[in-house]
Amino acid sequence: MSAEEDREVDDSVPTPRGEPLTDIGRQLSNTPAFSSYISEVYVGRQRQLNEQGKKTELTLEFFKVNSDGHPVFDDDGKIIVESKKTFRRRPMTVKQVQAIEDLRAQINKAPANSKSASDLMLKLYATLALWVFGINKEQFESCDFKELSFDMDAVFTNIISGVPLQAGSFTT
């Protein structure tokens, strides 16, 4: 065996094209332990989405944003919260659900990690936020996206799975 063949390969440093030097990641992903772990993560996330999707109210904080849409921070480095509001969930019509499904189909057809897929996903979240909770564009663009996106994922999961909402969900 030559010295070059005997040398260990550092798989943590990718090649210039971003690929691992070996296929250790692919090998690990095929192990029973990894498969079990991923299954547990998926089941846990699905459980969280189902529970959140049953809720009929959503409370969001809206940040003060600058002209570029970025949050403004105070002297202590904390984001300035302008307001906080609770929204009640609204029913969706069949036509609205169909429009959401059409957006989802477009996302699935878009190239992965592309700008078009990203734009479509934001459009899906903004549309769900508006139709289900009445969150307008300005509010959508000034809230914590991580929190809102999880809630919109939960709403979407609820719509497609038919998980019942909490009792007394809709008022007219």
CYANA upper distance limits for C-alpha pairs under 8 A (distance plus 0.5 A):
  1 MET  CA      5 GLU  CA      6.75
  1 MET  CA      6 ASP  CA      7.07
  2 SER  CA      6 ASP  CA      6.76
  3 ALA  CA      7 ARG  CA      6.74
  9 VAL  CA     21 LEU  CA      7.71
  9 VAL  CA     22 THR  CA      8.15
 10 ASP  CA     21 LEU  CA      7.78
 11 ASP  CA     20 PRO  CA      6.24
 11 ASP  CA     21 LEU  CA      5.84
 11 ASP  CA     22 THR  CA      6.56
 11 ASP  CA     24 ILE  CA      8.02
 12 SER  CA     20 PRO  CA      7.64
 13 VAL  CA     20 PRO  CA      7.37
 13 VAL  CA     21 LEU  CA      7.90
 14 PRO  CA     18 GLY  CA      5.51
 14 PRO  CA     19 GLU  CA      5.73
 14 PRO  CA     20 PRO  CA      5.11
 14 PRO  CA     21 LEU  CA      6.58
 15 THR  CA     19 GLU  CA      5.84
 15 THR  CA     20 PRO  CA      6.72
 15 THR  CA     21 LEU  CA      6.80
 23 ASP  CA     27 GLN  CA      6.82
 24 ILE  CA     28 LEU  CA      6.53
 25 GLY  CA     29 SER  CA      6.60
 26 ARG  CA     30 ASN  CA      7.08
 27 GLN  CA     31 THR  CA      7.53
 28 LEU  CA     34 PHE  CA      7.34
 29 SER  CA     34 PHE  CA      6.26
 29 SER  CA     35 SER  CA      7.31
 30 ASN  CA     34 PHE  CA      7.48
 30 ASN  CA     35 SER  CA      7.32
 31 THR  CA     35 SER  CA      6.75
 32 PRO  CA     36 SER  CA      6.49
 33 ALA  CA     37 TYR  CA      6.67
 34 PHE  CA     38 ILE  CA      6.64
 35 SER  CA     39 SER  CA      6.59
 36 SER  CA     40 GLU  CA      6.74
 37 TYR  CA     41 VAL  CA      6.76
 38 ILE  CA     42 TYR  CA      6.59
 39 SER  CA     43 VAL  CA      6.58
 40 GLU  CA     44 GLY  CA      6.51
 41 VAL  CA     45 ARG  CA      6.63
 42 TYR  CA     46 GLN  CA      6.56
 43 VAL  CA     47 ARG  CA      6.63
 44 GLY  CA     48 GLN  CA      6.81
 45 ARG  CA     49 LEU  CA      6.62
 46 GLN  CA     50 ASN  CA      6.58
 47 ARG  CA     51 GLU  CA      6.74
 48 GLN  CA     52 GLN  CA      6.56
 48 GLN  CA    154 ALA  CA      8.50
 49 LEU  CA     53 GLY  CA      6.27
 49 LEU  CA    150 PHE  CA      8.20
 49 LEU  CA    151 ASP  CA      8.37
 49 LEU  CA    153 ASP  CA      7.49
 49 LEU  CA    154 ALA  CA      4.98
 49 LEU  CA    155 VAL  CA      8.48
 49 LEU  CA    157 THR  CA      7.27
 49 LEU  CA    158 ASN  CA      8.44
 50 ASN  CA     54 LYS  CA      7.00
 50 ASN  CA    154 ALA  CA      6.86
 50 ASN  CA    157 THR  CA      7.37
 50 ASN  CA    158 ASN  CA      6.98
 50 ASN  CA    163 VAL  CA      7.44
 51 GLU  CA     55 LYS  CA      7.69
 51 GLU  CA    154 ALA  CA      8.44
 52 GLN  CA    151 ASP  CA      7.30
 52 GLN  CA    154 ALA  CA      6.21
 52 GLN  CA    155 VAL  CA      8.21
 53 GLY  CA    151 ASP  CA      7.69
 53 GLY  CA    154 ALA  CA      4.87
 53 GLY  CA    155 VAL  CA      5.33
 53 GLY  CA    156 PHE  CA      8.24
 53 GLY  CA    157 THR  CA      7.33
 53 GLY  CA    158 ASN  CA      5.68
 53 GLY  CA    163 VAL  CA      8.19
 53 GLY  CA    165 LEU  CA      7.88
 54 LYS  CA    155 VAL  CA      8.46
 54 LYS  CA    158 ASN  CA      7.51
 54 LYS  CA    163 VAL  CA      7.42
 54 LYS  CA    164 PRO  CA      6.90
 54 LYS  CA    165 LEU  CA      4.75
 54 LYS  CA    166 GLN  CA      6.13
 55 LYS  CA    165 LEU  CA      6.94
 55 LYS  CA    166 GLN  CA      6.72
 56 THR  CA     88 ARG  CA      6.31
 56 THR  CA     89 ARG  CA      5.43
 56 THR  CA    165 LEU  CA      7.59
 56 THR  CA    166 GLN  CA      7.40
 56 THR  CA    169 SER  CA      6.14
 56 THR  CA    170 PHE  CA      8.29
 57 GLU  CA     86 THR  CA      7.06
 57 GLU  CA     87 PHE  CA      6.02
 57 GLU  CA     88 ARG  CA      5.08
 57 GLU  CA     89 ARG  CA      6.30
 58 LEU  CA     86 THR  CA      5.98
 58 LEU  CA     87 PHE  CA      5.66
 58 LEU  CA     88 ARG  CA      7.07
 58 LEU  CA     89 ARG  CA      8.12
 58 LEU  CA    133 PHE  CA      8.23
 58 LEU  CA    151 ASP  CA      8.49
 59 THR  CA     84 LYS  CA      7.55
 59 THR  CA     85 LYS  CA      6.04
 59 THR  CA     86 THR  CA      4.58
 59 THR  CA     87 PHE  CA      6.70
 60 LEU  CA     84 LYS  CA      6.15
 60 LEU  CA     85 LYS  CA      6.13
 60 LEU  CA     86 THR  CA      6.97
 60 LEU  CA    143 CYS  CA      7.27
 60 LEU  CA    144 ASP  CA      8.23
 60 LEU  CA    148 LEU  CA      8.33
 61 GLU  CA     81 VAL  CA      6.93
 61 GLU  CA     82 GLU  CA      8.08
 61 GLU  CA     83 SER  CA      6.33
 61 GLU  CA     84 LYS  CA      4.74
 61 GLU  CA     85 LYS  CA      7.07
 61 GLU  CA    143 CYS  CA      6.43
 61 GLU  CA    144 ASP  CA      7.77
 62 PHE  CA     81 VAL  CA      6.21
 62 PHE  CA     82 GLU  CA      6.22
 62 PHE  CA     83 SER  CA      5.77
 62 PHE  CA     84 LYS  CA      6.47
 62 PHE  CA    139 GLN  CA      7.04
 62 PHE  CA    142 SER  CA      5.83
 62 PHE  CA    143 CYS  CA      5.08
 62 PHE  CA    144 ASP  CA      7.97
 63 PHE  CA     71 PRO  CA      6.60
 63 PHE  CA     72 VAL  CA      7.95
 63 PHE  CA     79 ILE  CA      7.30
 63 PHE  CA     80 ILE  CA      6.22
 63 PHE  CA     81 VAL  CA      4.86
 63 PHE  CA     82 GLU  CA      5.85
 63 PHE  CA     83 SER  CA      7.68
 63 PHE  CA    142 SER  CA      5.77
 63 PHE  CA    143 CYS  CA      6.36
 63 PHE  CA    144 ASP  CA      8.40
 64 LYS  CA     71 PRO  CA      6.28
 64 LYS  CA     72 VAL  CA      6.13
 64 LYS  CA     79 ILE  CA      8.16
 64 LYS  CA     80 ILE  CA      6.09
 64 LYS  CA     81 VAL  CA      6.37
 64 LYS  CA     82 GLU  CA      5.89
 64 LYS  CA    142 SER  CA      7.54
 65 VAL  CA     69 GLY  CA      5.73
 65 VAL  CA     70 HIS  CA      5.62
 65 VAL  CA     71 PRO  CA      4.78
 65 VAL  CA     72 VAL  CA      5.80
 65 VAL  CA    142 SER  CA      7.05
 66 ASN  CA     70 HIS  CA      6.02
 66 ASN  CA     71 PRO  CA      6.88
 66 ASN  CA     72 VAL  CA      6.77
 69 GLY  CA    141 GLU  CA      7.69
 69 GLY  CA    142 SER  CA      7.78
 71 PRO  CA     79 ILE  CA      6.81
 71 PRO  CA     80 ILE  CA      7.88
 71 PRO  CA    142 SER  CA      8.00
 72 VAL  CA     79 ILE  CA      6.29
 72 VAL  CA     80 ILE  CA      6.41
 73 PHE  CA     77 GLY  CA      5.85
 73 PHE  CA     78 LYS  CA      5.67
 73 PHE  CA     79 ILE  CA      4.85
 73 PHE  CA     80 ILE  CA      6.00
 74 ASP  CA     78 LYS  CA      6.00
 74 ASP  CA     79 ILE  CA      6.86
 74 ASP  CA     80 ILE  CA      6.64
 87 PHE  CA    133 PHE  CA      6.15
 87 PHE  CA    134 GLY  CA      7.79
 87 PHE  CA    135 ILE  CA      8.38
 88 ARG  CA    133 PHE  CA      6.44
 89 ARG  CA    132 VAL  CA      6.04
 89 ARG  CA    133 PHE  CA      5.53
 89 ARG  CA    169 SER  CA      7.95
 89 ARG  CA    170 PHE  CA      7.59
 90 ARG  CA    131 TRP  CA      7.79
 90 ARG  CA    132 VAL  CA      5.47
 90 ARG  CA    133 PHE  CA      6.54
 90 ARG  CA    170 PHE  CA      7.10
 91 PRO  CA    132 VAL  CA      7.15
 91 PRO  CA    170 PHE  CA      7.64
 92 MET  CA     96 GLN  CA      6.52
 92 MET  CA     97 VAL  CA      7.13
 92 MET  CA    131 TRP  CA      7.58
 92 MET  CA    132 VAL  CA      7.22
 93 THR  CA     97 VAL  CA      6.87
 94 VAL  CA     98 GLN  CA      6.58
 95 LYS  CA     99 ALA  CA      6.74
 96 GLN  CA    100 ILE  CA      6.79
 96 GLN  CA    131 TRP  CA      8.42
 97 VAL  CA    101 GLU  CA      6.63
 97 VAL  CA    159 ILE  CA      8.31
 98 GLN  CA    102 ASP  CA      6.62
 99 ALA  CA    103 LEU  CA      6.82
100 ILE  CA    104 ARG  CA      6.73
100 ILE  CA    124 LEU  CA      7.20
100 ILE  CA    127 THR  CA      8.34
100 ILE  CA    128 LEU  CA      8.12
101 GLU  CA    105 ALA  CA      6.67
102 ASP  CA    106 GLN  CA      6.80
103 LEU  CA    107 ILE  CA      6.74
103 LEU  CA    120 LEU  CA      7.40
103 LEU  CA    124 LEU  CA      6.85
104 ARG  CA    108 ASN  CA      6.77
104 ARG  CA    121 MET  CA      8.47
104 ARG  CA    124 LEU  CA      7.94
105 ALA  CA    109 LYS  CA      6.85
106 GLN  CA    110 ALA  CA      6.71
106 GLN  CA    120 LEU  CA      7.96
107 ILE  CA    117 ALA  CA      5.86
107 ILE  CA    120 LEU  CA      6.53
107 ILE  CA    121 MET  CA      7.24
110 ALA  CA    114 SER  CA      7.74
110 ALA  CA    116 SER  CA      7.05
110 ALA  CA    117 ALA  CA      5.82
111 PRO  CA    116 SER  CA      8.22
111 PRO  CA    117 ALA  CA      7.15
112 ALA  CA    117 ALA  CA      7.22
113 ASN  CA    117 ALA  CA      7.07
113 ASN  CA    118 SER  CA      7.57
114 SER  CA    118 SER  CA      6.82
115 LYS  CA    119 ASP  CA      6.49
116 SER  CA    120 LEU  CA      6.56
117 ALA  CA    121 MET  CA      6.62
118 SER  CA    122 LEU  CA      6.80
119 ASP  CA    123 LYS  CA      6.68
120 LEU  CA    124 LEU  CA      6.61
121 MET  CA    125 TYR  CA      6.78
122 LEU  CA    126 ALA  CA      6.55
123 LYS  CA    127 THR  CA      6.46
124 LEU  CA    128 LEU  CA      6.64
125 TYR  CA    129 ALA  CA      6.52
125 TYR  CA    149 SER  CA      7.19
125 TYR  CA    152 MET  CA      6.61
126 ALA  CA    130 LEU  CA      6.65
126 ALA  CA    137 LYS  CA      7.65
126 ALA  CA    140 PHE  CA      7.14
127 THR  CA    131 TRP  CA      6.54
128 LEU  CA    132 VAL  CA      6.09
128 LEU  CA    133 PHE  CA      8.19
128 LEU  CA    152 MET  CA      7.06
128 LEU  CA    155 VAL  CA      8.47
128 LEU  CA    156 PHE  CA      8.50
129 ALA  CA    133 PHE  CA      5.93
129 ALA  CA    134 GLY  CA      6.84
129 ALA  CA    135 ILE  CA      5.79
129 ALA  CA    136 ASN  CA      8.12
129 ALA  CA    140 PHE  CA      7.99
129 ALA  CA    152 MET  CA      7.32
130 LEU  CA    134 GLY  CA      4.79
130 LEU  CA    135 ILE  CA      5.07
130 LEU  CA    136 ASN  CA      6.20
130 LEU  CA    137 LYS  CA      8.33
131 TRP  CA    135 ILE  CA      8.28
135 ILE  CA    139 GLN  CA      6.52
135 ILE  CA    140 PHE  CA      6.71
136 ASN  CA    140 PHE  CA      6.53
137 LYS  CA    141 GLU  CA      6.61
138 GLU  CA    142 SER  CA      6.87
139 GLN  CA    143 CYS  CA      6.79
140 PHE  CA    145 PHE  CA      8.49
143 CYS  CA    148 LEU  CA      7.91
144 ASP  CA    148 LEU  CA      6.79
145 PHE  CA    149 SER  CA      6.19
146 LYS  CA    150 PHE  CA      6.81
147 GLU  CA    151 ASP  CA      6.94
148 LEU  CA    152 MET  CA      6.64
149 SER  CA    153 ASP  CA      6.52
150 PHE  CA    154 ALA  CA      6.67
151 ASP  CA    155 VAL  CA      6.68
152 MET  CA    156 PHE  CA      6.56
153 ASP  CA    157 THR  CA      6.57
154 ALA  CA    158 ASN  CA      6.58
155 VAL  CA    159 ILE  CA      6.66
156 PHE  CA    160 ILE  CA      6.79
157 THR  CA    161 SER  CA      6.33
158 ASN  CA    162 GLY  CA      5.98
158 ASN  CA    163 VAL  CA      5.78
158 ASN  CA    164 PRO  CA      8.20
159 ILE  CA    163 VAL  CA      8.01
165 LEU  CA    169 SER  CA      6.85
